[in-house]
Amino acid sequence: MNNDLQLRSGIVGGTLLSTVLNISLDDVFFTIVMAVIGAVVSFFVSCLLRKLFSNKY
């Protein structure tokens, strides 16, 4: 049981460490910019759809 926990923690730790070391700062900034653009577009589309399908009785 203890050996299984060490194996799992080694695999998870190695995967996370290798992933973190391969991500550049440019990738982080690109992801942030794309997330902001996606949130803004989603907000405006939801506002537009709310106006189009609202009941005006």
C-alpha positions, 0 to 999 in steps of 0.5 A: 500500500505504501509503495503504491502511494509512492509510485502514484505521487512520483508519477503525478509529481513528475508529470506536473514538474515536467509540464510546468517546466515546459510552459513558457511565459508567452503561453501563459499570456496567450492563454490569458488574452484568449480567455478574456476575449472568450469571456467578452464574446460570450457576454455580448452573445448572451446579451444579444440572445437575451434581447432577441428572445425576451418576451415583450408582452 
